[in-house]
Amino acid sequence: MYKLSQITNVHLEVTTKCQARCPMCPRRIQGGPLSPFIDLIEIDLETFKNWFPLDFLQKLPSVSFCGNLGDPIIAKDTLEICQYLRECNNNIYIQLHTNGSARSLDWWASLAKLDVVVVFGIDGLEDTHSRYRINTSFATIIENAKHFIMHGGRARWDMLVFDHNKHQVDECRLFSELLGFEKFFSKNTSRFKDGKFNVLDDTGKTIDILYPTEKSISHTNSVKESIIESVPSITCKAKEMNSIYVSANGNVAPCCWLDFEYIPPPSEYRIDYMDKIGSFPNLKSESLEDIFNSSYFSDIEDLFNSNQCLKECSKQCGKFDKLGAQFES
């Protein structure tokens, strides 16, 4: 698929911890109880140094702090890791995705000075934002973003669009420009399965119901009608970008979609992956060089154009690649 020397981006999940309770996030069961399959962990600075050799970082073009489960600003050493990256490689592009509802103003000012591009997930205005970003504060997020931008930080506003906030997209766009955000994106999610999504509390009681936009419904239905078991051709986004994904527990994969460790055994995608690949290479026991010298990545690529293609690869990078993913409007 690619060689270690060809990697241009590391997508890093620095933690599985998050203060938010977003209903569609796999950390929690529909915004309610924490999934019993998830360990709350994070990568500290020393672990980061051990996993990623200096000579690798000195040549690496970019790092993206995001992941499947946690929020990077919750990990205690995120700022220190960014400082270390900048010391190793002054030209490296660093991007961080966050809900923005934590840390002190001084922390945000320090992050801005490191030339880190921050993508804030802000889903509406004060009256609608927290219906999805549960347990976050709109006022705190805006204050943090303003302080970050004021100290030279580059920021982007990403908005998930639902039926309850779709009327605010233009207003949010204008507000983002007023605050000094460089870019604004709105995204309609296709994670709705039955035309609605019940939001739960810790007892399993429904406390809210979210509804999709018309665009979400149309897209989800068209993909459901079109998707097939195996796709004759895969255009792997990770291969195109020469990117790898590293989870907070050390798993290495081409992309975040193939990091299945937190998914319980009944998942058909996890079972399919384990049947065909059968391993999760991990930096706790192997070096990056060892993992790339193994057949792991080539084993995945060998399945792309066969009738044994991984179901997750078919879903995400096949002809019909967006079922279950968020898509840009």
SULUR-V206068 format. One line per field, one symbol per residue. ss: DSSP state (~ for helix, > for strand, _ for the rest). burial: I if it has 24 or more other ideal C-beta (glycine too) atoms within 12 Angstrom, else O. Layout:
ss->???
burial->???
This chain:
ss->___~~~__>>>>__>____________>_____>_______>__~~~~~~~__~~~~~~__>>>>______~~~___~~~~~~~~~~~____>>>>>>______~~~~~~~~~__>>>>>>_______~~~______~~~~~~~~~~~~~___>>>>>>>>____~~~~~~~~~~~~~~___>>>>>>>_______>>>>_____>>>>>___~~~~~~~~~~~~~__________~~~~~_>>>>____>>>__~~~_________~~~~~~~~~_____>_____~~~~~~__~~~~~~~________~~~~~~~________>>>_
burial->IOOIOOIIIIIIIIIIIIIIIIIIIIIIIIIIOIOOOIOOIIIOOOIIOOIIOOOIIOOIOIIIIIIIIIIIIIIOIIIIIIIIIIOIIOOIIIIIIIIIIIIOOOIIOIIIOIIIIIIIIIIIIOOIIIIIIIIIOIOIIIOIIIIIIOIOIIIIIIIIIIIIIIOIIOOIIOIIOOIIIOOIIIIIIIIIOOOOIOIIOOOOOOOIOIIIIOIIIOIIOOIOOOOOOIIOOIOIIIIOIIIIIIIIIIIIIIIIIIIIIIIOOOOOIIOIIOOIIOIIIIIOOOOIOOIIOOOIIOIIIOIIOOOOIIIIIIIIIIOIIIIIIIIOO
